Every structure is written in C-alpha cells, then in structure tokens.
C-alpha cells in the first residue's frame, strides 16, 4: 500500500525573507513536490504491475515489466531524496544549490540592467 504525503502544511518562517530567499525556497519546495508526485506515480505503477501476477510468478514479458517499473521507482525515490536533501540543506544551513544560485544571479543581473 503506497503512502503519498500531501504537502499542504508548510512550516512558516518568523522573519520576512528577501525576494531572493523566497524564490530559492519556493523553487526547492516545488522540486520536492514534483519529485514526490513522480514517486507516488512510480509507486502506483509498480504496485499495478505486481498486482497483475497473483501467483507471484510472472510470465516472460512480466519479468521485464517488473524490472522496468522497479527501475522507474528507484529513480523516482532517488530524485525525491535529492530534492528533500537540497531543501533541508538550504533551510538548515543556508546552502543554495549551484543550479539555483546561477538562476538567481542571472535574474539579479537582468534586473540591474
């Protein structure tokens, strides 16, 4: 049975973050939500494939379908863990991922012109 968590209750921050901080936080939260949705979908697909073999012994093409669904689920879980780690690193230590730092710098440079 899969457990897909909804992220409707986000922790509130007491201080007023700068627009850049808010943009980074929003991007990181969005990444977590998207990765979680992909994980839920991959879990659903895996469970669906596994449910097609009530005897537990898949026929020859079933093995490939199980392997593909399992690989997709593994990738989705790794992506979700990466997204959660990036958000945690930012919230707890202020570490901005390189890809977001570059985007924020590009936006800041464009605004300065």
KEKOLRO-434678 format. One record per residue (C-alpha): residue number from 0; chain; z, x, y. Coordinates in steps of 0.02 Angstrom, whole numbers, plus 50000, padded with zeros to 5 digits. Layout:
N
{pt NUM,A,{Z,X,Y}};
...
REM end
This chain:
113
{pt 0,A,{50000,50000,50000}};
{pt 1,A,{49948,50078,50165}};
{pt 2,A,{50058,50082,50317}};
{pt 3,A,{49963,50082,50481}};
{pt 4,A,{50076,50104,50629}};
{pt 5,A,{50039,50020,50794}};
{pt 6,A,{50075,50121,50949}};
{pt 7,A,{50119,49980,51067}};
{pt 8,A,{50285,50053,51121}};
{pt 9,A,{50257,50220,51206}};
{pt 10,A,{50406,50319,51269}};
{pt 11,A,{50425,50305,51457}};
{pt 12,A,{50447,50460,51562}};
{pt 13,A,{50577,50453,51701}};
{pt 14,A,{50483,50561,51827}};
{pt 15,A,{50318,50524,51911}};
{pt 16,A,{50189,50639,51832}};
{pt 17,A,{50046,50711,51934}};
{pt 18,A,{49874,50636,51905}};
{pt 19,A,{49826,50788,51802}};
{pt 20,A,{49981,50771,51692}};
{pt 21,A,{49945,50586,51670}};
{pt 22,A,{49763,50622,51623}};
{pt 23,A,{49816,50751,51493}};
{pt 24,A,{49949,50636,51420}};
{pt 25,A,{49828,50490,51415}};
{pt 26,A,{49693,50594,51329}};
{pt 27,A,{49817,50658,51200}};
{pt 28,A,{49886,50484,51164}};
{pt 29,A,{49708,50419,51148}};
{pt 30,A,{49669,50558,51024}};
{pt 31,A,{49822,50509,50920}};
{pt 32,A,{49773,50325,50922}};
{pt 33,A,{49593,50362,50872}};
{pt 34,A,{49646,50482,50733}};
{pt 35,A,{49773,50354,50669}};
{pt 36,A,{49639,50219,50665}};
{pt 37,A,{49523,50335,50566}};
{pt 38,A,{49666,50372,50447}};
{pt 39,A,{49700,50187,50421}};
{pt 40,A,{49516,50155,50386}};
{pt 41,A,{49504,50301,50264}};
{pt 42,A,{49663,50242,50176}};
{pt 43,A,{49592,50066,50161}};
{pt 44,A,{49428,50134,50091}};
{pt 45,A,{49519,50245,49966}};
{pt 46,A,{49628,50102,49906}};
{pt 47,A,{49474,49991,49892}};
{pt 48,A,{49383,50120,49784}};
{pt 49,A,{49536,50149,49675}};
{pt 50,A,{49558,49961,49654}};
{pt 51,A,{49386,49948,49575}};
{pt 52,A,{49447,50035,49418}};
{pt 53,A,{49584,49926,49343}};
{pt 54,A,{49587,50027,49183}};
{pt 55,A,{49614,50186,49283}};
{pt 56,A,{49462,50267,49201}};
{pt 57,A,{49312,50263,49317}};
{pt 58,A,{49134,50272,49253}};
{pt 59,A,{49025,50421,49301}};
{pt 60,A,{48973,50365,49476}};
{pt 61,A,{49151,50307,49507}};
{pt 62,A,{49215,50485,49498}};
{pt 63,A,{49101,50535,49642}};
{pt 64,A,{49153,50383,49744}};
{pt 65,A,{49337,50426,49718}};
{pt 66,A,{49307,50607,49766}};
{pt 67,A,{49212,50557,49924}};
{pt 68,A,{49347,50432,49976}};
{pt 69,A,{49482,50560,49941}};
{pt 70,A,{49393,50693,50045}};
{pt 71,A,{49373,50572,50189}};
{pt 72,A,{49557,50527,50180}};
{pt 73,A,{49609,50711,50176}};
{pt 74,A,{49505,50748,50331}};
{pt 75,A,{49573,50595,50422}};
{pt 76,A,{49752,50646,50383}};
{pt 77,A,{49723,50823,50446}};
{pt 78,A,{49643,50757,50606}};
{pt 79,A,{49790,50640,50633}};
{pt 80,A,{49916,50780,50606}};
{pt 81,A,{49821,50892,50727}};
{pt 82,A,{49818,50755,50859}};
{pt 83,A,{50004,50723,50837}};
{pt 84,A,{50044,50909,50847}};
{pt 85,A,{49942,50929,51006}};
{pt 86,A,{50032,50783,51088}};
{pt 87,A,{50201,50846,51030}};
{pt 88,A,{50165,51022,51095}};
{pt 89,A,{50119,50951,51265}};
{pt 90,A,{50268,50832,51278}};
{pt 91,A,{50398,50954,51214}};
{pt 92,A,{50334,51122,51280}};
{pt 93,A,{50202,51081,51410}};
{pt 94,A,{50064,51165,51309}};
{pt 95,A,{49895,51099,51365}};
{pt 96,A,{49760,51114,51230}};
{pt 97,A,{49618,51229,51284}};
{pt 98,A,{49485,51093,51275}};
{pt 99,A,{49586,50978,51389}};
{pt 100,A,{49630,51118,51509}};
{pt 101,A,{49444,51156,51529}};
{pt 102,A,{49403,50971,51562}};
{pt 103,A,{49545,50956,51689}};
{pt 104,A,{49487,51116,51777}};
{pt 105,A,{49308,51052,51785}};
{pt 106,A,{49367,50887,51861}};
{pt 107,A,{49478,50979,51986}};
{pt 108,A,{49335,51095,52035}};
{pt 109,A,{49218,50948,52061}};
{pt 110,A,{49348,50858,52166}};
{pt 111,A,{49372,51012,52276}};
{pt 112,A,{49186,51016,52322}};
REM end
